[in-house]
Amino acid sequence: MDEILICASDAIDNGGKGVRFRLTAGGADGTGFVVRYGGKPYAYLNRCAHVPIELDWAEGEFFESSKLYLMCSTHGAVYVPETGQCAGGPCRGGRLRPIAVVERDQQIYWLPDDYVRPARA
């Protein structure tokens, strides 16, 4: 399946606001998000491993105050930005579902797979 444009590379800063994008996950409408950490983009399904709700407390706000972890706004589960692995809180060993991304020519693209597909019309 073809790559899908998310945003320009300069739309996301290290530890800053992320960019959400629409998708279909397991047949249901949802969102994914991309953030930058350690200079690299990372994308995940916007669904907490603890309770399947969106993480951001305001649109695009995924990092907690130290900018070291991604945090679920509802119950405080925290995740390692590079891996999506639970680092604390009620997610207990869970992890965020990664979405493959490519950064090329100052643009960031996501790659659909068997579970995460382009948004339905």
C-alpha positions in Angstrom: 0.0 0.0 0.0 1.2 3.5 -0.7 2.6 5.9 1.8 0.2 8.6 3.1 1.4 12.1 3.8 0.9 13.2 7.5 2.6 16.6 7.6 5.7 18.7 6.8 8.8 17.7 8.8 8.9 21.1 10.5 5.3 20.7 11.8 6.7 18.6 14.7 9.4 19.7 17.1 11.4 17.5 19.5 9.2 16.9 22.5 6.6 19.3 21.2 3.1 19.1 20.0 2.2 16.1 17.8 0.1 15.9 14.7 -3.0 13.7 14.5 -4.2 11.9 11.4 -7.3 10.0 10.5 -7.2 6.2 9.9 -9.2 3.0 10.2 -7.8 0.5 12.8 -9.3 -3.0 12.8 -12.2 -1.8 10.8 -13.1 1.1 13.2 -12.5 4.8 12.6 -9.8 6.3 14.7 -6.7 8.5 14.7 -3.0 8.1 14.8 -0.4 10.6 15.8 3.2 11.4 15.0 5.7 13.1 17.4 9.4 13.8 17.3 11.7 12.6 20.0 15.5 12.4 19.8 15.3 14.0 16.4 13.2 11.1 14.9 9.5 10.9 14.1 7.5 8.2 15.9 3.9 7.3 15.1 1.3 5.4 17.1 -2.4 4.5 17.1 -4.0 7.2 19.3 -5.3 4.6 21.7 -4.2 4.0 25.3 -3.1 0.4 26.2 -5.0 0.7 29.5 -8.4 1.7 28.2 -8.9 2.2 24.5 -9.3 6.0 24.5 -7.3 8.8 22.8 -4.2 9.9 24.7 -4.0 13.7 24.0 -5.5 16.1 26.6 -5.7 18.8 24.0 -5.3 18.2 20.3 -1.7 17.2 19.6 -0.6 17.4 23.3 1.0 13.9 23.9 4.1 14.6 26.0 3.9 15.0 29.8 5.6 18.1 31.4 9.2 16.7 31.4 8.9 16.0 27.6 10.4 12.5 28.3 7.3 10.4 28.0 4.0 10.2 26.1 1.1 10.3 28.5 -2.6 9.3 28.5 -4.5 12.3 29.7 -7.3 10.2 31.3 -5.5 7.9 33.7 -1.9 9.0 33.6 -0.3 6.0 31.8 3.1 6.9 30.5 4.9 5.5 27.5 8.5 5.5 26.1 8.4 7.7 22.9 10.8 5.5 20.9 9.0 2.2 21.6 5.5 2.9 22.9 6.3 0.6 25.8 4.5 1.3 29.1 6.8 3.1 31.5 4.4 3.5 34.4 0.8 3.9 35.5 -2.1 1.7 34.8 -0.9 0.4 31.4 1.0 -2.4 33.3 3.4 -3.8 30.6 1.2 -2.8 27.7 2.4 -0.7 24.7 1.1 1.7 22.1 0.5 0.2 18.7 3.2 1.6 16.4 2.6 2.9 12.9 5.5 2.8 10.5 6.6 6.3 9.3 9.1 7.6 6.8 10.6 11.0 6.7 11.8 12.1 3.3 12.1 15.4 1.4 11.0 17.4 4.5 7.7 15.4 4.7 6.5 12.7 7.0 4.5 9.8 5.7 2.8 6.8 7.3 2.6 3.3 5.9 -0.7 1.4 6.2 -0.6 -2.3 7.1 -3.1 -5.1 7.6 -4.5 -3.5 10.8 -4.0 0.2 10.3 -5.5 1.5 7.0 -6.4 4.8 5.3 -9.5 6.5 6.8 -12.8 5.6 5.2 -14.4 8.3 3.1 
